[in-house]
Amino acid sequence: MGPSDITDIASQSVRTLRAFGQRIPRAGGLLAHSLEDAVRDRIVMITGASSGIGKATSIELGKAGGTVLLVARSEDKLTEVKRQVEVMGGSAYVHLCDLTDTDDIDRMAAEVLEQHDHVDILVNNAGKSIRRSVSRAYDRFHDYQRTMQLNYFGPVKLILDLLPVMREQKSGHIVNVSTIGLQMNTPRFSAYVASKAALDAFARSIAPEIIDDGVHITTVYMPLVRTPMIAPTKIYDRFPTLSPEEAAHLITEAIRKRPKRIGSTIGTLGQLSSAVAPGAQDLVVNRAYKLFPEGGDDSQRDTTEQRAFVQATRGVHW
């Protein structure tokens, strides 16, 4: 190995270390002391901003001084979120987009870059969930296709559109909202969990490529949240859940701290047990699968075992 090789390796190492030290730009190389420090005068795009977690996150980021780009299909709902952000003293812009249509994503991303020049923080929050056992999905391959379209191909296309400018400006943060189900291997969610696993794998693969350009990726393994997405499953009315505001706090903490991942204690334990004793975890999860009814049926009364299981696995969507 010649001197030039050693110089190149040293140079690459310095760039990588500098990237670690810039996890929060303009915050002295440390965690931002507040959300305001992390987002003030920065442009933050949030998908699925018309309701639930996206709406609550948009309001919090607007209050903190970020310029919030609200992305979803419903103009009326986004306009109302924009009004609420502005009432709190924030700044927001509506950008309509069908996130299942990659051509429409290209159009929206080009519109955003033309109007705002760049995006500092991208929060991939929009998502679709299906609760159905595989035995009831043999003739429903379209469920898997539709879920992948929104939960995987949509955010990947948006990242590919916005990432070049982030890398060029040597600063950027991508927050992907995933699910605790990916850590717990929850049954009945094979379409949903698989789509989130694909996005997680994509993020983990590109992260080493972009870190020395000052671009970071955080995955939030979100527990069960009381949003319109879970409303059809009536048994969740009896489950302990996060409010959209509590879920938004996890996302804002991800933006403030820029960790690789944010999750709950039970989710981390589930991931550990899957790595150490996957067979044993399958048996435990199989018991949960049999405990709770299919299709959101709420006709049966709670059993003692159901209540105990729900409390022991708070935040998991069985």
Secondary structure as UniProt FT lines:
FT   HELIX           3..20
FT   TURN            21..22
FT   TURN            25..29
FT   HELIX           35..39
FT   TURN            40..41
FT   STRAND          43..47
FT   TURN            48..50
FT   HELIX           52..63
FT   TURN            64..65
FT   STRAND          67..72
FT   HELIX           75..87
FT   TURN            88..89
FT   STRAND          91..96
FT   TURN            99..100
FT   HELIX           102..116
FT   STRAND          121..124
FT   HELIX           134..136
FT   TURN            138..139
FT   HELIX           141..148
FT   HELIX           149..153
FT   HELIX           154..168
FT   TURN            169..170
FT   STRAND          172..179
FT   HELIX           181..184
FT   TURN            187..188
FT   HELIX           190..210
FT   HELIX           211..213
FT   STRAND          215..222
FT   TURN            228..232
FT   HELIX           234..238
FT   HELIX           244..257
FT   STRAND          261..262
FT   HELIX           265..276
FT   HELIX           278..291
FT   HELIX           294..296
FT   HELIX           304..312
FT   TURN            313..315
//
